[in-house]
């Protein structure tokens, strides 16, 4: 008797995609093992063969920026058709964006691969497809609501002065300061060893090493790497890393939380940002001076030749007629001697129609500027006169800040007094902690925190005394006179640019225009003279007259 042949249908091949949202969940949670066990049991009941898994330990499903997810999709599209089904615990494990979910389901379908949720098993008829899309919309909504509540809690944590877990900058480390239940509350503290590296970086950029003037970012990077210094992550320094350090306001005690969108990196509105007070490493005056230097040295603002070029007044000398820069021109006399001139760049480039132009011998203008800076500006008498006006303005600002601090201290005392009254009433049984009183206490606490934060910021911006001893003024003048008259051209140029914004060259006179504020910062910003920072505040030639 002949038995009929029965076709053997091969078991469907399935792969599992397992995901949790954060690295902390991956380390401490049981979610991934539970997903794995449930998917394995589901395959047994269906008679499917589980041929592999892709595990995403700590990645958001709001977008497709997930390495294992991309590997899964690429493998599914291979010509050897490695599997027939992708299994997930729920659709939210695969995607939390309704549009993204449908797009990738269609991409899998083109490769003849199905996506199945073991807890939300649906078919392919229109009604069940619509149900899947509704589920995806709810998953997306829940994800956005969770994100909203998380960021709200993190902003409140930041307002209370705690660290939220962003990368710790060089010079600081996170320390646990208290525990609330099972949660550790951390704040940033200064790392003494790394802090010295940060101070050295600012000092090299700000004042230099005392031999060649302030260093540029590339030279500082080269020096740090040669010294064996490393970043917070143990990597070698680069220009980008160094620029990030020089512009990080955390070093003056102002760490900003919620500054940028984590996915798009776009800056968020200032109203959504939170300033967290942290221990500062760099003095505010020095930090602001460095920001000015970065702005001036930016190649988009000032060409590199102006900063490090071999011509003393490049970037400073301008034509009095058209305002164009004075550039180098050379001429050769009959005996073969080469003469160098500062010439109006507009006239040289576009002819007399742009500017009538003028030229002046380079050695003559250099000598005039250096001589008059030494003899008329950098003297103790002249410096003292200019600093007197600065001191008066700073005194007025200091009085204004002090008045604000006193007012905020009064408001803080009033808020604390009101809270104490409520606590006393509750302790003595005069009042009970009902919902109305609870809301009132919460409101007073918020007011107290807001006032305390404003008070901390006001104290941070307090204006220090600006009286400079005569000995410091005399030493400043002596060092400046010495440094603008001797040394290499880039070194001398840096010191001149510290106090001069413009040298305006006319037919009959030359005007040297500078900033009182820059001179004041040069004396108070650090113990050493710092060159290289130029200011665009009111000029110390207040009537724009010549000092020649």
C-alpha positions as CSV (number, residue, x, y, z in Angstrom):
1,X,0.0,0.0,0.0
2,X,1.4,3.4,-1.0
3,X,1.3,6.2,1.6
4,X,0.5,9.8,0.3
5,X,3.4,12.2,0.4
6,X,2.9,15.2,2.8
7,X,4.8,18.5,2.1
8,X,6.9,19.6,5.0
9,X,6.4,23.4,5.6
10,X,9.6,24.9,7.1
11,X,9.1,26.8,10.4
12,X,9.1,30.6,10.1
13,X,12.3,32.3,11.2
14,X,12.0,35.1,13.7
15,X,14.4,37.6,15.3
16,X,13.7,39.6,18.5
17,X,14.3,43.3,18.9
18,X,14.7,44.2,22.6
19,X,15.0,47.8,23.8
20,X,15.0,49.9,26.9
21,X,15.2,53.7,26.9
22,X,18.2,54.4,29.1
23,X,21.6,52.9,30.0
24,X,20.5,52.9,33.7
25,X,17.5,50.7,32.8
26,X,19.8,48.4,30.9
27,X,22.1,48.0,33.9
28,X,19.5,47.8,36.7
29,X,16.2,46.9,35.1
30,X,14.8,43.4,34.4
31,X,13.0,44.6,31.3
32,X,15.3,43.2,28.6
33,X,15.5,39.7,30.2
34,X,11.7,39.7,30.6
35,X,11.2,40.8,26.9
36,X,13.6,38.0,25.8
37,X,11.8,35.3,27.9
38,X,8.3,36.3,26.7
39,X,9.4,36.4,23.0
40,X,11.0,33.0,23.4
41,X,7.8,31.5,24.9
42,X,5.7,33.2,22.1
43,X,7.9,31.5,19.5
44,X,7.4,28.1,21.1
45,X,3.6,28.4,21.1
46,X,3.7,29.5,17.4
47,X,6.2,26.8,16.4
48,X,8.6,29.5,15.0
49,X,12.3,29.3,15.1
50,X,14.0,32.2,17.0
51,X,17.2,32.7,15.0
52,X,18.7,35.8,16.6
53,X,18.1,39.0,18.6
54,X,19.1,42.7,18.4
55,X,19.4,44.4,21.8
56,X,19.3,48.2,22.2
57,X,20.4,48.9,25.8
58,X,19.6,52.5,26.3
59,X,18.2,54.3,23.2
60,X,15.1,56.4,22.6
61,X,12.6,55.1,20.1
62,X,11.4,58.6,19.1
63,X,13.8,58.4,16.1
64,X,15.9,55.9,14.2
65,X,19.3,56.9,15.5
66,X,19.9,53.5,17.0
67,X,22.8,51.3,15.9
68,X,21.1,47.9,16.5
69,X,17.9,49.1,14.9
70,X,19.8,50.1,11.8
71,X,21.6,46.7,11.7
72,X,18.2,45.0,12.0
73,X,16.7,46.9,9.1
74,X,19.8,46.5,6.9
75,X,19.9,42.7,7.5
76,X,16.2,42.4,6.8
77,X,16.7,43.8,3.3
78,X,19.6,41.4,2.4
79,X,19.0,39.1,-0.6
80,X,19.4,35.9,1.4
81,X,16.2,36.8,3.4
82,X,17.6,35.8,6.8
83,X,14.3,35.9,8.6
84,X,10.5,36.2,8.1
85,X,9.4,38.0,11.2
86,X,10.6,40.7,13.6
87,X,9.2,40.2,17.1
88,X,8.9,43.0,19.7
89,X,7.3,43.0,23.1
90,X,5.1,46.0,22.1
91,X,5.1,48.4,19.2
92,X,6.5,51.1,21.5
93,X,9.7,49.0,21.7
94,X,10.1,49.3,18.0
95,X,9.1,53.0,17.5
96,X,7.4,55.8,19.5
97,X,6.7,57.9,16.5
98,X,3.5,57.0,14.5
99,X,4.9,58.1,11.2
100,X,8.3,56.4,11.8
101,X,6.5,53.1,12.8
102,X,4.4,53.0,9.6
103,X,7.4,53.9,7.4
104,X,9.6,51.1,8.7
105,X,6.7,48.6,8.7
106,X,6.4,49.3,5.0
107,X,10.2,48.9,4.5
108,X,10.0,45.5,6.2
109,X,7.0,44.5,4.1
110,X,9.0,45.3,0.9
111,X,11.5,42.7,2.1
112,X,8.6,40.3,2.8
113,X,9.2,40.6,6.6
114,X,6.4,41.2,9.1
115,X,6.6,43.1,12.4
116,X,4.6,41.4,15.2
117,X,4.0,42.6,18.7
118,X,3.5,39.7,21.1
119,X,1.3,41.7,23.4
120,X,-0.6,43.6,20.7
121,X,-1.0,40.9,18.0
122,X,-3.0,42.4,15.1
123,X,-3.7,41.3,11.6
124,X,-3.4,43.0,8.2
125,X,-7.1,43.9,7.5
126,X,-7.9,47.6,7.4
127,X,-9.6,47.7,10.8
128,X,-6.6,46.2,12.6
129,X,-4.1,48.4,10.6
130,X,-6.1,51.4,11.9
131,X,-6.0,50.0,15.4
132,X,-2.2,49.6,15.1
133,X,-1.9,53.3,14.0
134,X,-4.1,54.4,16.9
135,X,-1.8,52.5,19.3
136,X,1.2,54.2,17.8
137,X,-0.4,57.6,18.3
138,X,-1.0,56.8,21.9
139,X,2.6,55.6,22.3
140,X,3.9,58.8,20.7
141,X,1.7,60.9,23.0
142,X,2.8,59.1,26.1
143,X,6.5,59.5,25.1
144,X,6.0,63.3,24.7
145,X,4.2,63.6,28.0
146,X,6.9,61.6,29.8
147,X,9.5,63.8,28.3
148,X,7.6,66.9,29.4
149,X,7.4,65.7,33.0
150,X,11.0,64.6,33.1
151,X,12.3,67.9,31.8
152,X,10.1,69.7,34.3
153,X,11.5,67.6,37.2
154,X,15.1,68.1,36.0
155,X,14.7,71.9,35.7
156,X,13.4,72.0,39.3
157,X,16.4,69.8,40.3
158,X,18.7,72.3,38.6
159,X,17.0,75.3,40.3
160,X,17.8,73.7,43.6
161,X,21.4,73.6,42.6
162,X,21.8,69.9,41.9
163,X,23.6,68.3,39.0
164,X,21.4,66.5,36.4
165,X,24.0,64.3,34.7
166,X,25.4,66.2,31.7
167,X,29.1,65.7,30.9
168,X,31.2,67.1,33.8
169,X,33.6,69.8,32.5
170,X,37.3,69.6,33.0
171,X,38.2,71.0,36.5
172,X,35.1,69.7,38.2
173,X,33.7,66.4,39.5
174,X,30.3,65.4,40.7
175,X,29.9,64.6,44.5
176,X,26.9,63.2,46.4
177,X,25.7,65.8,48.8
178,X,22.5,64.2,50.1
179,X,20.0,61.4,49.5
180,X,16.3,61.6,49.0
181,X,14.9,58.1,49.3
182,X,16.9,56.0,46.9
183,X,18.0,58.9,44.8
184,X,21.4,60.5,45.2
185,X,21.6,64.3,44.9
186,X,24.8,65.5,43.4
187,X,26.6,68.8,42.9
188,X,29.7,69.9,41.1
189,X,32.9,70.4,43.1
190,X,36.3,71.6,42.1
191,X,38.9,69.0,41.2
192,X,42.1,70.6,42.4
193,X,44.4,68.9,39.9
194,X,42.2,69.5,36.8
195,X,41.4,73.0,38.0
196,X,45.1,73.9,37.6
197,X,45.0,72.8,34.0
198,X,42.0,75.0,33.4
199,X,43.7,78.0,35.0
200,X,46.8,77.4,32.9
201,X,44.7,77.3,29.7
202,X,43.1,80.6,30.5
203,X,46.4,82.1,31.6
204,X,48.2,81.1,28.4
205,X,45.4,82.5,26.2
206,X,45.0,85.6,28.3
207,X,48.5,86.7,29.2
208,X,50.8,84.1,27.7
209,X,53.9,82.5,29.3
210,X,55.7,85.8,29.9
211,X,58.0,85.3,26.9
212,X,55.9,85.7,23.7
213,X,52.6,87.3,24.7
214,X,49.2,85.5,24.6
215,X,49.2,82.2,22.8
216,X,46.7,81.1,20.2
217,X,44.5,78.0,20.5
218,X,46.7,75.9,18.3
219,X,49.9,76.7,20.2
220,X,48.1,76.0,23.5
221,X,46.8,72.6,22.2
222,X,50.4,71.7,21.1
223,X,51.8,72.7,24.5
224,X,49.1,70.8,26.5
225,X,49.6,67.6,24.4
226,X,53.4,67.8,24.7
227,X,53.0,68.2,28.5
228,X,50.9,65.0,28.6
229,X,47.7,66.8,29.6
230,X,44.5,65.1,28.7
231,X,40.8,66.0,28.5
232,X,38.2,64.8,30.9
233,X,37.7,61.6,28.8
234,X,41.4,60.9,28.6
235,X,41.8,62.1,25.0
236,X,44.4,64.5,23.5
237,X,43.3,68.1,23.3
238,X,42.1,69.6,20.1
239,X,41.2,73.1,19.0
240,X,37.5,72.5,19.3
241,X,37.9,71.1,22.8
242,X,40.0,74.0,23.9
243,X,37.5,76.5,22.5
244,X,34.8,74.8,24.4
245,X,36.8,75.2,27.6
246,X,37.5,78.9,26.9
247,X,33.9,79.7,26.3
248,X,32.3,77.6,29.1
249,X,30.7,79.8,31.7
250,X,30.7,77.0,34.2
251,X,34.2,78.2,35.0
252,X,32.8,81.4,36.5
253,X,30.2,79.6,38.5
254,X,27.3,79.6,36.0
255,X,26.4,76.2,34.6
256,X,23.5,76.3,32.2
257,X,21.0,73.5,32.2
258,X,18.5,72.9,29.3
259,X,20.5,75.1,26.9
260,X,20.1,73.1,23.8
261,X,17.7,70.5,22.4
262,X,19.4,67.1,22.8
263,X,18.5,65.9,19.3
264,X,18.6,68.9,17.1
265,X,21.3,70.8,19.2
266,X,19.4,74.0,18.6
267,X,19.6,76.6,21.4
268,X,16.4,76.8,23.5
269,X,14.8,80.1,24.5
270,X,16.6,81.8,27.5
271,X,13.3,81.6,29.4
272,X,13.6,77.7,29.4
273,X,17.2,77.7,30.5
274,X,18.2,77.3,34.2
275,X,21.5,78.8,35.6
276,X,22.9,76.5,38.2
277,X,25.4,78.1,40.6
278,X,28.6,76.0,40.9
279,X,32.1,76.7,42.3
280,X,34.0,78.9,39.9
281,X,37.6,78.4,38.8
282,X,38.3,81.5,36.8
283,X,37.7,85.1,37.8
284,X,34.9,86.9,35.9
285,X,37.2,89.7,34.7
286,X,39.6,87.3,33.2
287,X,36.9,85.2,31.6
288,X,35.2,88.2,30.0
289,X,38.6,89.4,28.8
290,X,39.2,86.0,27.1
291,X,35.8,86.3,25.4
292,X,36.8,89.6,24.0
293,X,40.0,88.2,22.8
294,X,38.2,85.3,21.1
295,X,35.9,87.7,19.4
296,X,38.7,89.9,18.1
297,X,40.8,86.9,17.0
298,X,37.9,85.2,15.2
299,X,39.0,84.9,11.5
300,X,35.5,86.0,10.5
301,X,36.1,89.3,12.4
302,X,39.9,89.9,12.3
303,X,42.2,88.2,9.7
304,X,45.0,86.2,11.3
305,X,47.6,88.5,9.8
306,X,46.2,91.3,12.1
307,X,47.0,89.2,15.2
308,X,50.2,87.5,14.3
309,X,51.5,89.3,11.2
310,X,54.9,90.9,10.9
311,X,53.6,94.5,10.5
312,X,53.2,96.4,13.8
313,X,50.0,98.4,13.0
314,X,48.2,96.0,10.8
315,X,44.5,96.1,11.7
316,X,44.9,99.4,13.6
317,X,46.0,101.9,11.0
318,X,43.1,103.3,8.9
319,X,42.7,106.0,6.3
320,X,41.1,109.2,7.8
321,X,39.2,109.8,4.5
322,X,37.5,106.5,3.7
323,X,38.1,104.5,6.9
324,X,39.8,101.7,4.9
325,X,42.7,99.8,6.4
326,X,46.3,100.9,5.7
327,X,48.2,98.1,4.1
328,X,51.9,97.5,3.2
329,X,53.2,98.9,0.0
330,X,56.9,98.9,-1.0
331,X,59.0,101.2,-3.3
332,X,62.6,101.0,-4.4
333,X,64.8,104.1,-4.7
334,X,67.4,104.8,-7.4
335,X,70.2,103.4,-5.2
336,X,68.2,100.1,-4.7
337,X,67.0,100.8,-1.2
338,X,63.5,99.3,-0.5
339,X,61.1,101.6,1.4
340,X,58.0,100.3,3.2
341,X,54.8,102.4,3.4
342,X,51.4,102.2,5.0
343,X,49.0,102.9,2.1
344,X,45.2,103.3,2.0
345,X,43.9,99.8,0.8
346,X,40.9,101.2,-1.0
347,X,43.0,103.6,-3.1
348,X,45.5,100.9,-3.8
349,X,42.8,98.4,-4.8
350,X,40.1,100.6,-6.6
351,X,42.0,103.7,-7.5
352,X,41.5,107.4,-6.8
353,X,37.8,107.1,-7.5
354,X,37.4,105.1,-4.2
355,X,39.6,107.3,-2.1
356,X,42.2,110.0,-2.8
357,X,44.5,107.9,-0.7
358,X,47.6,108.6,1.3
359,X,50.8,106.9,2.2
360,X,53.2,107.3,5.1
361,X,56.5,105.6,5.7
362,X,56.1,102.6,7.9
363,X,59.0,103.3,10.2
364,X,57.8,106.9,10.7
365,X,54.3,105.9,11.7
366,X,55.4,103.0,13.9
367,X,57.8,105.4,15.7
368,X,55.2,108.1,16.1
369,X,52.7,105.8,17.6
370,X,55.1,104.0,20.0
371,X,56.6,107.3,21.1
372,X,53.4,109.0,21.9
373,X,51.9,106.0,23.6
374,X,55.0,105.9,25.8
375,X,55.3,109.7,26.4
376,X,51.6,110.8,26.6
377,X,49.4,107.8,27.5
378,X,51.4,105.3,29.5
379,X,52.5,107.8,32.2
380,X,51.4,107.6,35.8
381,X,49.7,111.0,35.7
382,X,47.7,110.3,32.5
383,X,46.7,106.7,33.6
384,X,45.6,108.0,37.0
385,X,43.3,110.6,35.3
386,X,41.7,108.1,33.1
387,X,41.2,105.5,35.8
388,X,39.5,108.1,38.0
389,X,36.6,108.3,35.6
390,X,36.3,104.5,35.5
391,X,36.3,104.3,39.3
392,X,33.4,106.8,39.5
393,X,31.3,104.7,37.1
394,X,32.1,101.5,38.9
395,X,31.2,103.0,42.2
396,X,27.8,104.0,40.9
397,X,27.2,100.5,39.5
398,X,28.4,98.9,42.8
399,X,25.9,101.1,44.7
400,X,23.1,99.9,42.4
401,X,24.0,96.2,42.9
402,X,24.3,96.6,46.6
403,X,20.8,98.2,46.7
404,X,19.4,95.3,44.8
405,X,21.1,92.8,47.2
406,X,19.6,94.6,50.2
407,X,16.1,94.5,48.7
408,X,16.4,90.8,47.8
409,X,17.7,90.0,51.3
410,X,14.6,91.7,52.7
411,X,12.3,89.8,50.4
412,X,14.0,86.5,51.4
413,X,13.7,87.3,55.1
414,X,10.0,88.1,54.6
415,X,9.3,84.8,52.8
416,X,11.1,82.8,55.5
417,X,9.2,84.6,58.2
418,X,5.9,83.7,56.6
419,X,6.9,80.1,56.3
420,X,7.9,80.0,60.0
421,X,4.6,81.5,61.0
422,X,2.7,78.8,59.2
423,X,4.8,76.0,60.7
424,X,4.3,77.5,64.2
425,X,0.5,77.6,63.7
426,X,0.5,74.0,62.7
427,X,2.8,72.9,65.6
428,X,0.6,74.7,68.1
429,X,-2.6,73.3,66.7
430,X,-4.0,76.6,65.6
431,X,-4.3,75.4,62.0
432,X,-4.3,72.1,60.2
433,X,-2.4,71.2,57.0
434,X,-5.3,71.1,54.6
435,X,-5.0,71.5,50.8
436,X,-5.3,75.3,50.9
437,X,-2.5,75.6,53.5
438,X,-0.4,73.0,51.6
439,X,-0.6,75.0,48.4
440,X,0.3,78.2,50.3
441,X,3.4,76.5,51.8
442,X,4.4,75.3,48.3
443,X,3.9,78.8,46.8
444,X,6.0,80.4,49.6
445,X,8.8,77.8,49.0
446,X,8.8,78.6,45.3
447,X,9.0,82.3,46.1
448,X,11.9,81.7,48.5
449,X,13.8,79.6,46.0
450,X,13.3,82.2,43.3
451,X,14.4,85.1,45.5
452,X,17.5,83.0,46.7
453,X,18.4,82.3,43.1
454,X,18.2,86.0,42.2
455,X,20.2,86.9,45.3
456,X,22.9,84.5,44.3
457,X,23.1,85.9,40.8
458,X,23.2,89.5,42.2
459,X,26.1,88.6,44.5
460,X,27.9,87.0,41.6
461,X,27.6,90.2,39.6
462,X,28.7,92.4,42.6
463,X,31.2,95.0,41.4
464,X,34.5,94.8,43.2
465,X,36.4,97.9,44.4
466,X,38.3,99.5,41.6
467,X,40.9,101.5,43.4
468,X,44.3,100.7,42.0
469,X,47.3,101.5,44.1
470,X,49.7,104.1,42.6
471,X,52.5,101.5,42.6
472,X,50.4,99.2,40.4
473,X,49.7,102.1,38.0
474,X,53.4,103.0,37.8
475,X,54.4,99.3,37.2
476,X,51.8,98.9,34.5
477,X,53.0,102.0,32.7
478,X,56.6,100.9,32.9
479,X,55.9,97.3,31.6
480,X,53.7,98.6,28.8
481,X,56.3,101.1,27.7
482,X,59.0,98.4,27.7
483,X,56.9,95.8,25.9
484,X,55.7,98.1,23.0
485,X,59.2,99.3,22.3
486,X,61.2,96.0,22.4
487,X,60.7,92.4,21.3
488,X,59.3,90.6,18.3
489,X,56.7,92.4,16.2
490,X,53.8,90.0,17.1
491,X,54.6,90.4,20.8
492,X,54.8,94.3,20.6
493,X,51.6,94.3,18.4
494,X,49.7,92.3,21.1
495,X,50.5,94.9,23.8
496,X,49.6,97.8,21.5
497,X,46.3,96.2,20.6
498,X,45.6,95.8,24.4
499,X,45.1,99.6,24.7
500,X,44.6,100.9,21.1
501,X,41.6,100.3,18.9
502,X,42.5,102.5,15.9
503,X,45.3,104.6,14.5
504,X,43.6,107.1,12.1
505,X,46.0,108.5,9.6
506,X,45.2,111.9,8.0
507,X,47.2,114.4,5.9
508,X,48.1,116.6,8.8
509,X,47.5,114.6,12.0
510,X,47.3,111.1,13.3
511,X,44.7,110.1,15.9
512,X,45.3,107.2,18.3
513,X,42.0,106.0,19.6
514,X,41.6,103.5,22.5
515,X,39.5,102.4,25.5
516,X,39.6,103.4,29.1
517,X,37.9,100.1,30.0
518,X,40.6,98.1,28.3
519,X,43.3,99.8,30.3
520,X,41.4,99.3,33.5
521,X,41.0,95.6,32.8
522,X,44.7,95.3,31.9
523,X,45.6,96.4,35.5
524,X,42.9,94.5,37.4
525,X,42.3,91.3,35.3
526,X,45.4,89.5,36.6
527,X,48.7,90.0,38.3
528,X,50.5,90.1,35.0
529,X,49.9,92.5,32.1
530,X,47.7,90.9,29.5
531,X,47.9,92.0,25.9
532,X,45.6,91.3,23.0
533,X,42.2,92.4,24.1
534,X,40.6,95.3,22.3
535,X,37.4,97.0,23.4
536,X,34.7,98.8,21.5
537,X,33.5,101.0,24.4
538,X,33.8,104.8,24.7
539,X,37.2,105.9,23.6
540,X,39.8,107.5,25.9
541,X,40.2,110.3,23.2
542,X,36.7,111.4,24.2
543,X,36.6,114.3,21.6
544,X,38.3,112.1,18.9
545,X,41.1,114.7,18.9
546,X,44.8,113.9,18.1
547,X,47.3,113.1,20.8
548,X,50.2,114.0,18.5
